[in-house]
Amino acid sequence: MKNLSISFMRSGMRIGFVPTMGALHEGHLSLLKKAREMSDVLVMSIFLNPTQFTANEDLSKYPKPFDIDSEKARREGCDVLFAPQADEIYPPGFRTSVQVEGLGSELCGISRPSHFQGVTTVVLKLFNIVMPQCAVFGGKDAQQAIILKRMVRDLNMSIQLVVAPTVRETDGLAMSSRNTYLTPEERIQAPKIYCGLLNAGKLYEKGERAACVLKKTILECLEKAPLISPEYIEIVDTVNLKAVEILADVTLVAVAGRTSQSKTRLIDNVVLGGNI
Ligand code: AMP
C-alpha cells in the first residue's frame, strides 16, 4: 500500500482516506462520497482492529461481509481498498502506542478504558501507510473524531481531518454495523435515543441552556425504551469533553446505552451551537 501511495503522491495526486472496520452501510458510504469530493484518489481501509476492542467485547462476532463490502466500496468510487491482516499491522514485537491524554478516559472511555488508545494508534499507523492529504470520519463517533483531531494537531500531522454528519435510518436510528445485533423488539425502541437528542436540540433552539433540563428530556424519552439501559447521558464541551452546566459554547450532547436482550451497545449524539 505504501509504495502505491508514494506513486500517487509523485504523480501529484491528492489522496483521500476513509478508515473503517467493514460491515459497510450508508454511513460509511457517505464518508466515501465526502472524501471523493476532496481527492484525486480514494482509499478505504477495512481493518477490524483488535486493540480497540476490550476483553469482553464483540470482536469475534463482528460481521465480516468482505466481498459485499468491497463491491459497495467499488460502486461508491473507491480506487483502492486496503484490507491488511492483523499481523501486518501488529507484527511480533510491536509495542508502541499513541494516547491523547485525558480525552480517552471520558464518556465511552469509562466503560471501554483502552478503546481510544487502540483507535489513535491504528489510525496513526494507517495514516503513515496510506499517506493521505485528507481523511473523513463520522460525527456519529464524536468522541473519536475529537480525539483524532487533537492527535493530528498535537503531532503536527499534515492531514486535513473532516467530520461528516451522522447518517440515520428513516426512523432516526444512527446507522451502525452493530444494529444487526438488535432483536426486533430492541430495534423498535432504539430510535428513542435520537428522539431524546432531537428533543434536547429543540429545547436548545428555544433558548434553553441548562444542561440538567436537556438531560431530563433525553432521560424521559429513554424511559419509553425499557429495553435500553442508559450508560451515560453527558453534555460536554467539545475540546476537553468536560461536563458543562450551562451551554455557552459548542456543546456535545452524547448518549450511550446498552440493550438488555442482545447486549448491544448503542451510541449517538448531537452537537449544539456549532460543529466539532
Ligand atoms: P467503523 O467501521 O464503525 O469503525 O466506522 C468507520 C467510520 O464510519 C468512522 O469514522 C465512523 O464514525 C463512521 N460512521 C459509522 N457510522 C456512521 C453513521 N451512521 N454516519 C456517518 N458515519 C458513520
Boltz pocket constraint, residues with backbone or C-beta under 6 A from the ligand:
constraints:
  - pocket:
      binder: B
      contacts: [[A, 19], [A, 20], [A, 21], [A, 22], [A, 26], [A, 27], [A, 28], [A, 30], [A, 31], [A, 136], [A, 137], [A, 138], [A, 139], [A, 140], [A, 141], [A, 164], [A, 165], [A, 166], [A, 167], [A, 168], [A, 174], [A, 175], [A, 176], [A, 177]]
      max_distance: 6.0
